[in-house]
Amino acid sequence: MENTSEDTECCSCGQERPATKFAHIKVGLVLGVEAIPKTQLRAVRVSVTKGASVDDEDDKNTLTIVTNAKNVDKAGLRVVVAMAGAVVPGSSGEMIEATLFVLFESASGYALFERIQSEEIGQELEEVQKAALDLAKFGRYIKLKSFAPFKSAAHALENIMDVTEGIVNDHLKSFLELNLPKPGKKNAAQLGVGEKTLAGQIKSILGYDCVSNETVTELIRGLRLHGDKMLRQLKEGDFYRAQLGLGHAYSRAKVKFNVNRSDNMIIQAINLLDQLDKDVNTFSMRVREWYGWHFPELVKVVNDNYQYARCCKLIGNKANLTEEALPELEAILSQDAIKAKQVISAANASMGTDLSEIDFTNIEAFADRVISLTEYRTRLHGYLVSKMHQVAPNLSALIGEMVGARLISHAGSLTNLCKYPASTVQILGAEKALFRALKTRGNTPKYGLIYHSTFIGRAATKNKGRISRILANKCSIASRIDCFLEKPTSKYGEVLKAQVEERLKFYEDGSTPRKNTDVMSAVVKELGDLDDEEAPVAEKRKATDADGEKKKKKKKSKDVDADEESAAEKPKKKKKKSKGDDDE
């Protein structure tokens, strides 16, 4: 890589002069840099002697550098070579080799390793990969420079969270400043960092030249593989136990959420609700078919699945059904006396077959299961509605709880939904139709899940596409408000719903709708007035509390003054007595 020689003869006059060094370096084949194709390179001879000219090609005291630049001055040359991670020319003609340090963020603490045999492992990436598998070879290439363990499990979690977010923690900052040479021209040190965002922050804050290439990645892979043996400060098993504990703590910290605003519960509830609808319909159909052998006319009178299952349980054997069961039938059939009488008359004239007692027992047991599932489905729906009002009040006010929950479930979370543009929200749920249309070059779908909204059904056929686009736009705004608003409120959703109503009227009779800016500013002003009204009440409470504390303090001070006065009078009386005794 470096070719030095001594030259005692001047290039022009033949006079002798002190020997100096010169070297031949190829940028692109230096340490830590991938090779550059030779077709893109251009040879430039640049002097490293102090005060020499760039175009002085006759001087033999030169540093030959291969680069693709046409004209490079001395300062620019140093920047190019330093960025390449190679050799930086000093002011006196000396060659300073860049030392590579590798930052390893383990579960036990920060470790700083120094690369020893740079020429061997820096030239080819394959050699690094082979050496990383063998501990003996890897130990000759890299050595531990410093290790700073974490103080506690909470401290480790804090640092690792900062590393993943690309934040330079104070502990990491002090560790690097203590163990790395200060960045400068003479100290050409490089820091290998696995996280590119963290590398950029370290470079901007501390000024170190950070590298995040494939060679550094392979070195860190080797450190992860042999970390427990290279960190000799740790006992056997400590490294893996720290990894396991930090892994659990990191996972728990990542899934932490506000209990009252958990969209995951909405996703589970809506999925279970859809599954219950399918199951209840299947089981109800089975009850109808099973009990229909005995009382086939009941299906024509009672259409609702829940009411049919309850009637099946109440009636049992149709031969035992009399006028005495009329009030109970009316209670089941929503106080419909006419329908209850029709059931009794149909039972008297039924053409069904007779069943045994054990058959009736099994039918009633299955009807009980259908009834319980239907009642649980009703309770689950109420739970979902309350959750939607807590998590996404504006979206539920705009498009309804069920459709809003399905949008959140299909997107994966409320955060993912708020990241989608309005065009994606519009066709969310119609992906198959979209890709089929793109494949066959047909018409793309106009709506997906938002088709179940009442606005699409109320719009005319020619305006369904327009309303779906407007509704998707408002849903996107509402989801973003719900996701990032600190105090949940449904005011924005109500106003957005009114805007969609105005747009429907505009398409029907041409009445001009309000502008979005005016509507939103009015809502913000209304919410601001509510906050202002709440503020004086809180101030009054604080003022009354402060007055009460002042009165208490005054009473205490008066009591203290009285105690002090009584205490001062007592020694005076004693002094008078002592004077009388002296006179006697």
JONORPE-V775770 format. One record per residue. N is the residue number from 1. D_CENTER is the distance of its C-alpha to the mean C-alpha in Angstrom with 2 decimals. Layout:
BEGIN
n;d_center
N;D_CENTER
N;D_CENTER
END
This chain:
BEGIN
n;d_center
1;47.64
2;49.85
3;53.51
4;55.55
5;59.29
6;61.94
7;63.86
8;66.97
9;68.41
10;67.41
11;66.53
12;69.12
13;72.04
14;72.05
15;71.96
16;70.34
17;67.21
18;64.78
19;62.61
20;58.92
21;56.00
22;54.31
23;51.61
24;50.24
25;46.44
26;44.44
27;41.00
28;38.85
29;40.58
30;39.68
31;37.39
32;33.73
33;34.21
34;34.59
35;38.05
36;38.84
37;41.28
38;44.78
39;45.37
40;42.94
41;44.60
42;47.42
43;49.53
44;49.99
45;52.22
46;51.14
47;53.14
48;51.64
49;54.77
50;54.53
51;55.78
52;56.24
53;55.62
54;52.98
55;55.62
56;58.03
57;58.21
58;61.64
59;60.40
60;59.80
61;57.61
62;54.57
63;51.11
64;50.58
65;47.00
66;45.83
67;43.43
68;42.95
69;43.81
70;47.24
71;47.85
72;46.03
73;47.12
74;46.98
75;43.85
76;42.01
77;43.10
78;41.60
79;38.23
80;38.33
81;39.35
82;36.83
83;33.95
84;35.36
85;35.13
86;38.85
87;41.88
88;42.29
89;45.94
90;47.25
91;49.67
92;52.59
93;52.04
94;50.29
95;47.49
96;44.37
97;42.10
98;38.33
99;37.07
100;33.73
101;31.68
102;28.63
103;25.81
104;24.71
105;21.82
106;22.89
107;21.98
108;25.27
109;25.06
110;25.30
111;28.13
112;29.88
113;32.05
114;34.76
115;35.92
116;39.69
117;41.07
118;39.27
119;41.82
120;41.60
121;37.87
122;36.87
123;39.07
124;37.78
125;34.36
126;36.07
127;37.87
128;34.65
129;33.28
130;36.57
131;36.82
132;33.37
133;34.63
134;37.76
135;37.49
136;41.00
137;40.39
138;36.93
139;38.42
140;41.01
141;38.51
142;36.13
143;36.71
144;34.86
145;35.32
146;33.41
147;31.09
148;29.36
149;28.16
150;25.54
151;27.19
152;25.38
153;22.51
154;20.58
155;21.47
156;20.31
157;16.86
158;16.61
159;17.80
160;15.68
161;12.42
162;14.09
163;15.12
164;11.80
165;10.71
166;14.25
167;15.88
168;19.52
169;20.20
170;23.72
171;24.70
172;23.90
173;25.64
174;28.76
175;28.82
176;28.90
177;31.39
178;33.61
179;33.82
180;33.54
181;36.45
182;36.02
183;35.14
184;38.31
185;40.85
186;42.62
187;39.57
188;37.89
189;35.14
190;31.95
191;28.77
192;26.95
193;23.17
194;20.93
195;17.71
196;18.68
197;16.43
198;17.88
199;21.27
200;21.18
201;20.44
202;23.24
203;25.56
204;25.04
205;25.36
206;27.89
207;29.60
208;29.63
209;29.88
210;26.83
211;26.96
212;24.27
213;26.49
214;27.33
215;29.89
216;27.47
217;25.11
218;28.14
219;29.23
220;25.94
221;26.19
222;29.67
223;28.62
224;26.11
225;28.99
226;31.63
227;29.67
228;31.34
229;34.77
230;34.28
231;32.96
232;36.30
233;35.40
234;33.56
235;35.53
236;35.41
237;32.42
238;30.53
239;28.22
240;27.05
241;26.94
242;24.67
243;22.34
244;22.33
245;21.80
246;18.98
247;17.27
248;17.53
249;16.45
250;13.33
251;12.42
252;13.35
253;11.35
254;8.02
255;9.17
256;10.61
257;10.69
258;13.45
259;16.24
260;17.76
261;14.83
262;13.41
263;13.07
264;13.33
265;16.89
266;17.66
267;16.86
268;19.08
269;21.72
270;22.18
271;22.45
272;24.95
273;26.77
274;27.33
275;28.55
276;30.84
277;32.34
278;33.31
279;34.71
280;36.64
281;38.18
282;39.20
283;40.69
284;42.44
285;44.03
286;45.25
287;46.73
288;48.50
289;49.93
290;51.01
291;52.56
292;53.93
293;56.62
294;58.06
295;57.33
296;56.41
297;57.25
298;54.44
299;51.82
300;53.64
301;53.81
302;50.34
303;47.48
304;44.44
305;43.04
306;42.46
307;45.94
308;47.53
309;46.17
310;47.45
311;50.81
312;51.07
313;50.62
314;53.07
315;55.80
316;55.91
317;59.42
318;60.52
319;64.07
320;63.19
321;61.62
322;63.91
323;63.95
324;62.86
325;59.28
326;59.11
327;57.24
328;54.57
329;54.17
330;53.86
331;51.08
332;49.17
333;49.86
334;48.65
335;52.19
336;53.58
337;57.24
338;58.31
339;55.77
340;56.68
341;60.35
342;59.53
343;57.83
344;60.96
345;63.33
346;61.34
347;61.46
348;65.22
349;65.72
350;63.05
351;63.90
352;61.36
353;62.39
354;62.73
355;60.27
356;60.80
357;59.39
358;56.93
359;55.61
360;55.09
361;53.34
362;50.75
363;50.24
364;49.70
365;47.22
366;45.19
367;45.48
368;44.17
369;41.04
370;40.52
371;41.08
372;38.62
373;35.88
374;36.58
375;36.48
376;33.20
377;31.78
378;32.94
379;31.30
380;27.99
381;28.19
382;28.78
383;25.79
384;23.56
385;25.12
386;24.54
387;20.85
388;20.45
389;22.35
390;20.00
391;16.59
392;17.72
393;21.23
394;21.68
395;20.71
396;23.01
397;25.72
398;25.65
399;25.63
400;26.13
401;24.20
402;24.81
403;23.95
404;20.81
405;19.70
406;20.57
407;18.55
408;15.36
409;16.38
410;17.21
411;14.01
412;12.00
413;10.24
414;11.02
415;8.04
416;9.30
417;12.73
418;12.54
419;11.70
420;14.85
421;18.16
422;21.00
423;22.83
424;20.20
425;20.01
426;23.81
427;24.24
428;21.29
429;23.12
430;25.98
431;24.70
432;27.87
433;30.13
434;28.38
435;28.73
436;32.22
437;33.17
438;31.92
439;33.85
440;37.00
441;36.69
442;37.00
443;35.57
444;31.82
445;30.73
446;30.50
447;28.17
448;26.08
449;24.84
450;25.85
451;29.43
452;29.64
453;29.42
454;32.81
455;32.73
456;33.05
457;35.95
458;37.76
459;37.63
460;40.52
461;40.25
462;40.35
463;37.67
464;35.10
465;33.24
466;33.24
467;32.07
468;29.25
469;28.07
470;28.39
471;26.70
472;23.68
473;23.52
474;23.69
475;21.07
476;18.59
477;19.57
478;19.46
479;15.95
480;14.69
481;16.94
482;15.77
483;12.06
484;12.90
485;16.29
486;16.85
487;20.05
488;19.99
489;23.03
490;24.50
491;26.69
492;24.75
493;24.68
494;28.40
495;29.21
496;27.28
497;29.21
498;32.40
499;31.68
500;31.46
501;34.70
502;36.30
503;35.38
504;37.04
505;40.12
506;40.10
507;40.37
508;43.09
509;45.34
510;43.94
511;43.03
512;40.79
513;37.29
514;35.76
515;33.48
516;29.77
517;29.97
518;32.78
519;31.10
520;27.85
521;29.87
522;31.99
523;29.08
524;27.72
525;31.27
526;31.72
527;28.65
528;29.85
529;33.29
530;31.97
531;30.24
532;33.53
533;35.46
534;33.35
535;33.68
536;37.53
537;37.45
538;35.18
539;37.44
540;40.50
541;39.15
542;38.45
543;41.92
544;43.67
545;41.94
546;43.01
547;46.56
548;46.76
549;45.73
550;48.31
551;51.02
552;50.23
553;50.41
554;53.74
555;55.16
556;54.13
557;55.67
558;58.88
559;59.10
560;58.62
561;61.32
562;63.69
563;63.19
564;63.82
565;67.02
566;68.36
567;67.63
568;69.49
569;72.54
570;73.08
571;73.92
572;76.27
573;78.36
574;78.60
575;79.82
576;82.62
577;83.80
578;83.94
579;86.07
580;88.55
581;88.93
582;89.66
583;92.38
584;94.04
END
